[in-house]
Amino acid sequence: MEKVHLNGVLYNKDKTELVRYPSGKDQSSYNVLDGTICIGEEAFENRRKIIKVSYFR
């Protein structure tokens, strides 16, 4: 699967799946891109700083 990084966040090439959120980010919330239809099972694994994920469809 081809992937793209957007501000450090890893998505698939079509930006329809959030694959991985980086562990080094200091944000406590994240807005998933419009058009994303899937969040990977381990996308936020061990990301303790994230409290809120907003997902608009």
Backbone bond lengths (Angstrom), bond angles and torsions (degrees), N, CA, C in turn:
res aa  C-N    CA-C-N  psi(-1)  N-CA   C-N-CA  omega(-1)  CA-C   N-CA-C  phi
1 M - - - 1.452 - - 1.529 108.82 -
2 E 1.314 116.11 128.44 1.469 120.51 175.04 1.518 108.89 -77.50
3 K 1.336 115.15 144.87 1.460 120.24 -176.17 1.517 110.89 -132.11
4 V 1.330 115.58 157.73 1.464 121.87 175.79 1.527 108.76 -131.73
5 H 1.323 115.21 147.23 1.461 122.09 176.27 1.528 107.84 -102.43
6 L 1.319 116.47 128.83 1.464 122.15 175.11 1.527 107.25 -124.01
7 N 1.322 115.73 106.59 1.469 121.53 -176.58 1.527 111.03 54.62
8 G 1.323 116.16 36.89 1.452 121.31 178.35 1.515 115.40 89.40
9 V 1.324 117.33 -13.90 1.471 121.78 -179.43 1.526 108.25 -88.44
10 L 1.317 116.26 132.14 1.457 121.65 -175.19 1.525 110.82 -94.58
11 Y 1.337 114.63 122.96 1.471 122.95 176.77 1.521 108.51 -121.50
12 N 1.331 116.36 162.40 1.460 118.25 170.97 1.529 108.18 -72.09
13 K 1.328 116.44 169.23 1.464 121.90 -174.10 1.535 113.01 -54.68
14 D 1.336 117.23 -38.40 1.472 121.59 -177.81 1.527 113.09 -83.55
15 K 1.331 115.98 -3.59 1.470 122.71 -178.36 1.524 112.06 60.84
16 T 1.322 116.17 32.50 1.462 120.89 177.15 1.522 111.66 -101.91
17 E 1.336 117.04 -9.91 1.467 120.92 177.99 1.518 110.29 -134.09
18 L 1.318 116.06 126.46 1.459 121.38 172.08 1.531 105.90 -83.01
19 V 1.306 116.19 114.22 1.456 121.63 -174.50 1.526 111.54 -87.87
20 R 1.348 116.87 -47.28 1.465 119.81 -175.81 1.523 110.91 -155.86
21 Y 1.309 114.86 132.44 1.460 122.14 173.24 1.528 106.57 -97.43
22 P 1.335 118.48 130.73 1.465 120.18 -174.15 1.529 113.61 -68.71
23 S 1.304 115.24 143.62 1.469 120.56 -178.07 1.525 112.81 -72.43
24 G 1.324 118.45 -22.93 1.457 121.20 -176.04 1.516 115.72 -83.58
25 K 1.324 118.02 -3.85 1.474 119.94 -179.02 1.527 110.67 -73.19
26 D 1.334 116.17 143.09 1.464 121.46 -178.27 1.524 113.98 -95.16
27 Q 1.309 117.78 -0.76 1.461 120.50 -178.13 1.525 111.13 -68.20
28 S 1.338 116.10 147.49 1.463 119.74 175.81 1.526 110.77 -99.19
29 S 1.350 117.03 -8.23 1.465 120.51 177.69 1.530 109.07 -141.63
30 Y 1.318 115.27 159.00 1.457 120.64 179.73 1.519 109.46 -147.19
31 N 1.340 116.40 134.64 1.458 122.67 175.02 1.522 108.33 -99.05
32 V 1.309 116.63 115.39 1.457 122.24 179.46 1.529 108.31 -67.52
33 L 1.325 116.44 142.97 1.471 121.48 -179.06 1.521 113.10 -58.25
34 D 1.332 115.89 142.96 1.465 120.57 170.09 1.520 108.07 -58.12
35 G 1.308 117.54 140.51 1.455 121.46 179.93 1.517 113.44 94.02
36 T 1.338 116.96 -10.92 1.460 120.13 177.18 1.522 108.18 -73.90
37 I 1.326 115.90 128.63 1.466 119.46 -178.83 1.529 112.00 -113.79
38 C 1.335 116.71 -6.64 1.456 119.95 -176.79 1.526 109.57 -148.28
39 I 1.316 115.71 139.91 1.458 121.47 172.74 1.518 106.49 -114.83
40 G 1.316 116.19 123.57 1.459 120.96 -177.83 1.516 112.35 -55.00
41 E 1.309 115.47 146.21 1.465 121.95 -175.91 1.526 112.73 -55.26
42 E 1.308 117.45 -34.62 1.468 121.33 -178.34 1.526 112.59 -111.86
43 A 1.311 117.65 19.26 1.466 121.71 -174.80 1.529 113.20 -58.31
44 F 1.323 117.28 -35.88 1.464 121.07 -178.06 1.527 112.03 -115.13
45 E 1.306 117.42 18.09 1.463 121.24 -178.86 1.528 110.82 -60.94
46 N 1.324 115.76 131.16 1.473 123.84 179.14 1.527 113.43 59.85
47 R 1.306 117.66 25.94 1.471 121.84 176.24 1.521 107.27 -99.14
48 R 1.314 116.69 82.32 1.461 122.33 -171.03 1.527 113.97 -70.96
49 K 1.323 118.38 -22.33 1.466 120.54 -178.31 1.525 112.41 -77.47
50 I 1.315 117.47 -22.04 1.472 120.93 -179.68 1.527 109.78 -77.72
51 I 1.325 115.33 123.76 1.456 120.84 178.28 1.531 110.17 -109.37
52 K 1.342 115.94 -31.78 1.466 120.27 -173.17 1.530 109.90 -136.75
53 V 1.322 115.20 131.90 1.459 121.95 173.81 1.516 107.34 -120.99
54 S 1.326 117.68 121.20 1.467 121.94 179.00 1.516 108.61 -100.49
55 Y 1.314 114.54 131.20 1.463 121.71 -174.40 1.524 108.05 -133.27
56 F 1.325 115.96 105.25 1.461 121.49 -176.68 1.510 109.65 -105.22
57 R 1.310 118.28 128.72 1.464 122.14 177.90 1.494 109.01 -125.91
